[in-house]
Amino acid sequence: MLKRTALYPAHREMGARMVEFGGWEMPVQYRGVIEEHLAVRHAAGLFDVSHMGEIEVKGPQAEAFLQELCVNDVSRLSNGQAQYTAMCYPTGGVVDDLLIYRFDGEHFLLCVNAANTDKDFAWIEQVLEDSDFSAVKCRNVSADFAQLALQGPAAVTILARLTDTALERIASYHFYEGLVAQVPCILSRTGYTGEDGFELYCHPEAALTLWRALLEVGGDEGLLPAGLGARDTLRLEMKYPLYGHELSPEITPLEAGLGWITRLDKPSFIGREALLRQQEAGIPRRLVGLLLTEAGVPRAGYPVFHGGEPVGVVTSGTLSPSLRQGIAIALVRDGLQRPGTLLDIGIRQRRVTAEVVKTPFLRK
């Protein structure tokens, strides 16, 4: 049976088109993907992302445990700061990508992908059981949180109307606990769109109040509710990875272009030895951004060719609402990642030319 967020009644009232996503029934669109996408780029959009999972990690060894669990350097975090990272298997493949929130040295909150929550929690428990971190306690607290994402150039203006929190003091990838529309929230200056904005964590029982308050005060700023369709096209224009597409147990963070969060200079973390071996041997595949030079809409799973030879596969693709061109992220053989390289994408019965370009596709 599909799960529903606390905002399900509001989505139905607004005529949202609902789809199954990671075991949840979620809104894919309200007015249309393109209109919602452009609202986020030029004004603001409000997303229900309550399906995301939350895992609490506590104890005097919490930081040391997360250092071993994740590829990024958790010790660099200060209180009130968030960090993008990933968990890997010993093979170097990705368990999941996630955000870590540090409340203090003994209290962290992980935000993980919705479809992976149970798998991630089981993996964390297994690692904990096999380790010496006996003082660490982990809990799946997903049921305690709803999450709304307010994204776009007008996000700060809209949110300021509902909170006394000094939003200008919350830097990117930092967070603060405060009231929004009298609802206790974690205000996190993070997002998945490439625009400024906040992700607001609150109790599920308060989510509907918060949703309606934001839409009411944001109407004159052009705020629209936005669904998963726009969320996907927005992240794709920025070449943000999506688990199951650009990241998986078969794709390492080095292949996915996430070397910048993979701290191989740390003494130890799960997957480090495999990643070191891959780096030393030469990374065999790379994620690249492709801009179609002719009409066509690339989709995940389409083959990629060079000189008539298969060299990779599209991991994500769409018709960019901002650029009005087909764009794709593809995992291709190493040596083909130089901007200006021409590749062909197999779209149905024809091959469409695409150029490797620098990403993000949309430059602010």
N, C-alpha and C positions, 0 to 999 in steps of 0.2 A: 504494500500500500504506500502511495506517495505521501511524503510529509509536506506540511504547509506551514509557512511562517505566520506570525501573528498579524501580518499585514494582508493576509489573503482576502478578507472582506473588502478592504479598500481597493485592491486590484480588481476584484470582480465588479465593484461599483463603477470603476473608471473604464470598464470595458476592455481590460487588458487581455491580450491573447496569451494564454498560458501554455507552457511546455514542461515536459519532464527534464530535469537537469540534476544529475548526481543523486537521484532518489528523492528529489524535491519537485513540487509543482511550483514553477516560478514564472513571472511575467517576461515574455520575450519582447513585447512591444505594447505601446499604448496608442499613440497617434501614427507611429511608423518609425522604422529604424533611422532613416535619413534625417527626419525632422528632429528626432531625439538626439542623434549624434551631433548635428549642427548646433542645437541648443547648448550642449555641453561645451563645444568649441567657442561659442560666441557669447553665451550668457551663463546658464547653469542647468544641470540635470540632477535629479534625485533618484538614487537607486536603492532598492531593497536587496541587501546582500546578507540577509540574516541566515542564509543557508551555510555560510562559512563556519568552520569549526574553531573552537577555542579550547586550549589545553593549558592548565595552570601547572607551573613547576615551582615548588617551594622547598626551602631548607637551606642549611648553612653550606651545602655543597652544590647548590643549584647552578651557580655560574660555572663551576668546574665541570659539572655534568653536561651542560649545554655546549661547552667548549669541545667536548668529545663527540657530542651528538651532531653538531652542525659544522659546516665548512667555513663560515665566516668567523671573525674574531670577536666573540661575545665580550671579552674583557675590555674592549674599547667603548662599550656602552656606559653612559652615565644615567643616573636616575631620571626618568621622564623621557627617555630616548628609545626610538624603535630602530630595528635593523632588518634589512632584507637578507635572507640566507636560504640554505637548502640543507636537507638531510640526505645522506648517500648510503647505499649499501656498501659492503666491503669490496664489491666489484667496481665501484665508482659510479654506477647507475644511480639515478635520483629516486629517492623515496617520495619526496615532495619539496616544493619551495614554500616558504612561509615568512611571516613577520614575527620577530621577537620584540616584546615590550618589556622593558626593565622598570619595575616599580622601585626595587632596591636590590641589594646583592643577594637577598634570599627570597625574592618574589618576582617571578617572570610570568608573562602570559604569551602563549604562542597562538597566532591566527593561521590556520591551515586551510587547504582547499576542501570544499564541501564534500565532494565524493570520496576524499581520502581520509576523512576524520577518523573513522573506526580503524582503518588500516594504520594510520599514523600513530594513533594512541596505542595500538597493539605493538607496533614496532618500538615505541618509546618504552613501554613496559618491559619488553623483551630485553632491550639494551640495558635498562636499569637493573633487571633481575640478574643479568650476566656480569654486572659491574661491581665495583667496590663503593658505589655511592649510596650507601645504606641510609644516609640521612635525608635523601631527596624523596619528596612526595609529589606524585603527579595525579591530576584529576582531569577528566574530560568534563569541562564546565560549559559545553556548547548550549545546553538547555537554559543556562542563566543569562544568555545574551541574545539580543537582536542587534543588527548592524545596518545603519543607513549610510550611504555615501553621497555627500553633497559635493559636486565637482563642477568647476568652470570658473571663468574670470569674475563672475558675480558672487561666488560662494562666500567670500569673507563678508561682503556687504549684507547678504541675506542672513547669515548666521549671527552677525553682530546685533541684529534686531531682536534676537531671542536669548542672548546671554550677556552677562556682565563680565565674562572672562575676557581678558586682554588678548585677543586673538593674534595681535601683531607680535606678541612675545612667544608664541608657539612656532618655533622654526620648523622647516621641513624635516620630516622623520622624527618629530618630537610629539609628546602628548601631554594632556592635562586633564585632571578630573574636575568637572564643574557642572553647573546646571544649564540646560538648554530648554526653553519653554517650561521651566520649573521641573524638568526631568533630569535626574542624576545621570551623567554621561561621562564616558572617556572620550575626549575630543582629540583625535589623532590626525595630524597634518600629513596624511598619506593618501594614496589613491592609485587607480589602475587605468587612468585616462590620459595622462600627460598634461593635465591641467592642474592648477592650484585647487585645493579643496580639503575637505575633512571627511574622515570616516568616524561615525558616531556610534559608540557601543552603549546600549542601555538594556534595562530589563525588558523582556518580551511584552510584559503587560503594559508598558509605557510606550511601546513602539508606535501604536496607532496615533496617540496624542502627538508625539514628536513628528511623525509623517505629515499629519494634517496641518500642524502649526507651521512647518517649513514651507509647505506648498502655499499656504495662505499669505505669509509675509513675502514670499518670493515671487508671487505672480506678476507684480509690476516690473520685476527685473528680468522677466522672460524665463523663469524657472519652469521646467517641465519634468514630470515623472519619466524615467527612462528605464528600459528593460535590458535583458541580457543581450539582445541583438546589438544595440548601440554600444554596450559595454565591450563586446567582442571587436567591433569595427574600430572603436577608439583605441583599445590596447594594441590592435594590429598595426595601426598607423604609427605607433610608437615602437613597434617591434618588441613589445613586452611578451615574455613567454607564457604559454598556457600549458599546465600539466596535462599530459596525455597527447600533446601535439609537439611542442618544442622541448619538453622535458619528459622523461620516462625512465624506467629501470634499464632501458637499453641505450639511453642517451645520457652522456656525462655532462656535468656543468661546463667542462672545458669545451666540449663540442658545441654546447649551446651558447657559447660566448659569455659565460658567467665566470670567467677567470678572475674578474675584478672582485667577486665575493668569495672566491675559493682561496683561502689563505694557506697555501702550501708551506709557508714558513712557520706555521704553528707546529709544535712538536708532535702533536697527535690529534687525529680525528678519524672517525669511521670513513673509510674509502680513500684515505690519504695516500697509502702505498700504491693502490691501483692508479690513482690520478697522476702520481709522480711518474710511474712507468709509462703512462700514456703520453705525458708531456715530453719525456725523454725520447720515446720512440717516434714521436711526431703524431700530432692529432690527425686522425684519418679523415674526419668529416667536419664540416663547419656549417653553421646556420648563416644564411645570407639573405639579404633583402632583394627582392626582384620587382622591378617596375615594368609592366607590360608596355611594349612599344606599338601594339596594335590592339584592336578590340578583343575582349575576352574576359572571363571571370574565372580566375584560378581557385581551386578548392583543395582542401586537405586530401592527400592521397594521390594527386595527379603526378605522373612521372616527369622527371626533368632530364633533358638531353643536352649533350655538347658534342658537336661534330657527328651527330647521328647516334652517339653511344649513350646508353642510360648512365647517368652520373648521380642521381639522387631523387628526392621526392619532396613535394610541397607538404609542409606541415600545417600551414594555415594560409588562407587566401580569401580575398574579397574584392569588391569594387569599392574603392575608397570614396566615401561621401565628400571628403574635403578636396581631394585631388581629381576626382572623377575619372580615375584610371584604375585598372586592375593592379593590385599589389599582392605580393606573396612573401612568405617566409619559407625557405626551403633548406633542407639538410642535404648538402652536396659534397662531393669528393674534394679533399683538400687540394689547393692550387687553383681553385676557380672562384675565390672570394674577392679578387681584385675588382674595384669599381670600374665599370665600363665593359666587363666581360659579358658577352652575349650567350644566353642559354635559350633553350626551347622548352616550353611546357606543353605536355600532351593534354589538350582539352578536347574531350570526346574523340572525334575522328580526325582532328587536325593538330598541328603543332604551331604554337604561338610564340613569337620571339619576345624575350624579356631581357632586360639589362640589370646586371648587378649594380646596386646603388648603395651609397652610404645611408645608414639609418640613424635616427628615426626617419621614416618617410616624410613626416610632417615636421618641419623645423619652425619653432616659434620665433 
